[in-house]
Amino acid sequence: MQQDPINIIGTNIDIILASRFSDYSPQVLTELLYQDELLIEGFDKEACLFSRDEWGQFAFARDQRVAANLRTLSYRDQDKALDYLEEVTNLLQNSPEPVSPQDLNLGRLADSSWGSSNLGNTVLYHLWCQGVAVIAERKERRKLYKHYMQAKGLANLPTFDSEADFLDWFVYRRLSGLGVYWLKSGSGWLGQSMKERKAIIERFLEQGKVVKIQVTDMKEALYLTQDNYQRLLVVKNQPIKADQVRFIAPLDNFIWDRKFVQTIFDFEYVWEVYKPEKLRQYGYYVLPILLGDNFIGRFEPDRTKTRQDTLKIKKIWFESNIYETPEMTDMILTEVERYNQLLLRK
């Protein structure tokens, strides 16, 4: 699940989990991450959450991330941060409490329009990329770190012997998480080249690990893991539940690839958070509305300070006026109430 620091009606991950689980609460996620430590923050497609047990298997991904971050530091003229890696590593190893960038008091780097100019933050982030540091706690948007050997269950986790083995695992895992997907380059495959994944998928087809399917009126073939294909066979003739709506997070795995979503659902979605206000078609933080297997519209949450951290809808745009009915209004209000009950649970 992809992380994002923006919190309008909950984080991106809050919205993902609330759309899927009737008993979700942010407190449960906090416990799984920072108390039980069954989940961990790491780099997958982007900064994500995944099972602690997978941490060792992501060693090659961390190597790739370190190389990318070194290029970023060089481009931003922030290489000075590398001089502090050993010092901060020793501090993490010997600190009884998690460490924040502010605790380091290392000063500032050259300003950049992207990324932090706080030297301590830059050093800790690079150690996180390396896997030397892990995120031990979050206080609002402030991250606190500890040495990975102080974390539960990370020592002696299995790793892959070769990058080829890692890529096989990575591609299969990504396809499994997406459910069904095409081979075209897109956000769903971010981090892998077309040549690499095509060769891997073709080999998986020969081995029976992956199934290729064709969708009516769609040019591109789609692929899914054998496990997901068996699930598809079970549910394909079952009626689709269309008596409730769900609000979909802007960075939900389900809609990572906007072109894929438009092809499958005939629904065009653009996240306009980083667009200047005058260039936005809809709004700052707009979420799709899913009914059954159809995206029926989108809405913008109210961001005023008087909303007291509950979801209130500022504006809705339906894909068709056939959805502008009292029944649909009731359905959406029911989902707003359900969502607020979940996100306010402690």
Secondary structure as UniProt FT lines:
FT   HELIX           12..18
FT   TURN            19..20
FT   TURN            22..23
FT   HELIX           26..30
FT   HELIX           31..35
FT   STRAND          39..43
FT   STRAND          47..51
FT   HELIX           52..54
FT   HELIX           56..58
FT   HELIX           59..75
FT   TURN            76..77
FT   HELIX           79..84
FT   HELIX           85..94
FT   HELIX           101..104
FT   HELIX           119..130
FT   STRAND          133..139
FT   TURN            140..141
FT   STRAND          142..147
FT   HELIX           148..150
FT   TURN            152..153
FT   TURN            155..156
FT   HELIX           163..178
FT   HELIX           187..189
FT   TURN            190..191
FT   HELIX           194..207
FT   STRAND          210..213
FT   TURN            216..217
FT   STRAND          222..225
FT   HELIX           226..235
FT   TURN            236..237
FT   STRAND          245..247
FT   TURN            250..251
FT   HELIX           253..255
FT   HELIX           258..265
FT   TURN            273..274
FT   HELIX           277..279
FT   STRAND          287..291
FT   TURN            292..293
FT   STRAND          294..301
FT   HELIX           305..307
FT   TURN            308..309
FT   STRAND          313..318
FT   HELIX           321..323
FT   HELIX           326..343
//
